[in-house]
């Protein structure tokens, strides 16, 4: 008998091939099962949240229409809220004394309607701070689903190319597994066929197929063995991929049900039909980001005003990739110096585009290099003054970040950028600050993009909140709100931390006000030489301690350099190098990289003007603002450094304020202005006035504060005199 056909050899080979085939064949049904489990799991999350809502609804609500339901009887039997009746069949209610069969059906119908309504209003959230049994099940299943996805195509290809041949050869070698006598009488052709089959099977198992199939099966075993910790850890590292799966499978529960994202129907249909190639892209897009890319490509020259934290930078990069894939060669990004490095890093991280930083002493040489070789030139507003771009340079796209910097046409930097814009085939202006809330400035930017649209809305400024106005500018100005497209974001809690001044702080503050040292007055509590006597410093220390215990990192923002220096002094090695205006963009990014890798409890101190724009700091989930700012948008920008796409924890925002000081008055005024700002920013409505606290108003507030202090001091002196007169005469 041929030694190659020892029964144990055939059995081993057959078992190995059968095992690999079974493993490959199980990937697709397991992937499909995970898909259904995710859908079912999300529905259960929705059900639980709806039940939690209905637990707060008293059973009396069922009788709101005076339909005669025996509410007291239901309560006597333990049904105190609507949630307690969910899932209870009518047959279980009818036997209750005083409730008829018809009444039970009415109750069930009303409960089902309330449950349905509550479910429709639920938008689910995945958060490391809210791990329920239901959310953990969904995260684990998405983990398996996402890791099975790359195995799916490989397994399908292997089965398509090899399964039939392997099955035939296995059948053939099994026939050769016989005793010597039978083998002796087997025809030469059959013997050769069995020998050839065995050789092929051995070659296949030891070649490409065997390597790939074993990799798939080994990966499958690891995926199946993964538990809750692996899944949640993976979610913490790649939250966007988890949300993308939910958007694909259950869009109605994650905010992705609106496929038009606010555009008029006719324009939305045109945008929907826009096609593009993503070859060379290294990241996964959210559906609303894909839609934004289609909009930019279709419209050609637009102002993208998405709220901060929605990923406008990535959308711009994708547009460049799509244009490159159609043959475009030259692109330019103009941005503030503070985010220059971030732009370069993002382009390299998310695409295979070549990027050239044009800034500093080598700007002329690097600019010439870009003209000759193409790629993405990333430069600053100031540097554009040195550029001369000829008509022969095929500038496919000019992207202008923080475009509100060129809202005033008469400024030199505006003229420089607009001159370059005239050479570009396409324009993408980006801003997340609602154009400083002025419709005239919005129209000014539109004039550089689509003059025809700008001319049509001139004179309509007073109607800027009207649907007609927004419809007319939809072809050039597109803004989406965070809560509309990022419904999965964890919760954000904003708290005013009111600190009470001690006598020394109060005296120092009052002297600053009375002596018109307004800058000192704004640094109330932080202007103490001994931080142990600073009520704000002590409160910050307490907040940082709690954050560390909770596994969180902290960003501390202040307008004042000396306050930032004192925060650094407070925390020592637990605080990174501070970020301020003197820190170069490159070094700024290095500080953030170190902060990302640092342990819980680490503090990042930053000047709010420098660290509050253009940076992504999702590794922090506690934001502390040391004093109220003069513009609501400044604080919003700072908070958005942490509260943005990719955040996996609830974000806690603390505003340190001292009661009975100018801070209380500023805070109250900003609250009113914030309401106006929200109306514009959230609805793309243009405000008719500048919303910042101007110097004149602040000076007036300080004068009134000085009057208050003087009045209190006079009242105190009068009371002291009065008490002295009424005291008995001492011997």
C-alpha positions, 0 to 999 in steps of 0.5 A: 500500500502506498505510504502516502495513504496510511489511514492516519495520514488521510484522516489527519488531512481530511480533519484539517481540511474539514475544520478549515472549511467549517470555519470559513463557512461559519463566518458569513452566518455568524456575521449575519447573526451579529447583525440581527443581534445588534438590531435586537439589542438596540431595540432592547436599549430603546425599550429600556429607556422608554420604560425608564421614561414611563416609570416617571408617568403616573398611572393617573395619566391613563385617565387624562381624557376622563374615560372612566379607567379605574385608576385607584383599582390599578394602584391597589394592585401595584400598577402605580406608573405606566411602565408597570403596565407595559407587557401586561396582557389584557387577560391579566387585567380583566379579572381585577375587580372593577375592570371589565374586558373592554376596560382592560383592552382600553388600558392595554391600548393606551399603554401600548400607545404611550410606549410607542411614543416614548420609544420614538423619542429615544436616541441611544447613547454608548458611553463608558460612564453608562454601562448597562447590561443592554449597552454592554450586549450591543457593544460586545456584538458590534465588536464581533460584527466589526472584527468579522467584517474583514474576515467575511470577504476573505472567507467568501473568496477562499470558499469560492476558489477552493471549496469545490476542488477540496471537496472532490479531492477529499472524496478521492483520497477517502477512496484510497484509504483501503487495505493493501488487498483492495488497493492492489486490485484498484485500477492504475487510473484510480490509484493515480487519481487518489495519489494526485488528490492527496498531493493537491490537498497537501499542497493546498493546506501548506500553501496560500489557501492553508495560510489564509484559512488558518488566519481566518479561523484563528481570528474567529476563535479570538473574536469568539473568546473576547469578552466585555472588557475587550469590547469596551476597551476597543470602543474607547479607542474606536468609538466612531466605528461603533457609531457608524455600525449603528448608523448603518443598521439602526439609523432611526435610533442614532439620528441618521434617519434624516437623509437630506440633512436639512437641504431643500428637496431638489438640491438634496436629490442632486447632492444624493446623486453626486459620486466620488472615489475614496481611493487613498482615504485612510478613515471611515466617514460618518453618513452625514460626513459623506453627505457633506462631501457630496454637497461640496463636490456638487456645489463647487464653491461653498461655505461649510458652517457645521458646528464645531466638533463635527469633523469639517477637516476630515470632510475637506480632506476627503474632497481633496482625495476625491478630486485627486482621484479625478486627476487634480494635482494642486490643493491649498489650505489657508488656516490660522497658525495655531492649527497649521501643524494639526492640518498637516498631521490630519492630512497625513493621518487620513489620506495618502495625499502629499502635504507641504507646510508653507510657513516660516523662513523656508516659505519661498522654497517650499512654495516653489516646491509645491508649484512644481510637484503639487500636493496639499500646500498648508499655509497661514493667512499671513504667509499668503501675502508672499504668494504669486500663483500664475494662471498656469497653476491648476489650483483644484481647491482652496480650503479656507479654515476659520473663514470668518477671518476674512469677513472684512474685505478691506483687510490685507489678509482678506485681499490676499486670500481672495486673490488666491480664491480667484485662481482656484477652480473650487472653494471651500470656506469653513467656519464653526463660529456662526460667522460672528452672528452677523448676516452682513459678514455672511453675505460678504463671504458669499460674495467671494463664493457665489456672487449671484446668490449673495446679490439675491439675498441682499436686502433680505437681512431682516428676514434672515430667520425666515425659511425663504432666506435659508432656502436661497442660501442653501446652495452656498451656505450649509450648517448642521447642528451637533445635536442633529447629527451626533445624537450619540454623544455622551451627556454634557453637564455644565455647572456654575461653581460659585465660590465665596470670597474670604475677607482677604480676597474680598478686600483685594477685589474691592480695591481693584474695582475702586481703583479701576484696575479692571483686569485685576478685578477679572482675576478675582481670587486668582490674584492671591499670592498664596493659592491656599487663600484662593477659593477658586484654586481650592475648588479647582484642586477638589475638582481635579482630585475627583476627576482623577478618582474617576479616571478622567483628565482635565483641561483648564482654560483662562484668558490670563497668562498669570492664572495659567501659570498659577494652575501649573504651579498648583499641579506641578508635574501633574500638569503638562506644559501650558499652551499659550500664544507663544507656543508654536503650533508644532510644539502645541501639538506635541503637548497635546500628544503627551497629554493624550498618553498621560494618566488620569488626573493629568491637567492641561492648562491653556489660554482660552484664545490659544487652546480653545480653537482648532485642537482636538482633545477628546482624551479630556472629559473635564473642562474648567473655565477659570473666569467668564469670557466676554463672548459666548462663542469663546467658551463654546469653542473651548468646551468643543475641544473635548465635547466632539465626535469621538468622545466616549465619556460624559463631559463635565464643564465647570465655570468657576465664579465668585458670588457678589462680584462682577463675575456674577453680572457678566455671567447673567449677561452672557446667559441672555446673549447665549440664548440669542447666539443659540438661535443663530447658531442652531438655526442658521439665523443671522443676528443683527447685533454683535453678541460680545460684551464690549468694553463700553458695557463692561466699563459701565458694569464696573462703575456700577460695581464700584458704586455698589461697593461704596454704598455697602461700605457707607452702610457698614460705616453707618451701622457701626456708628449706630451700634456705637451710639447704642452701646452702654457707656463703659467705665 
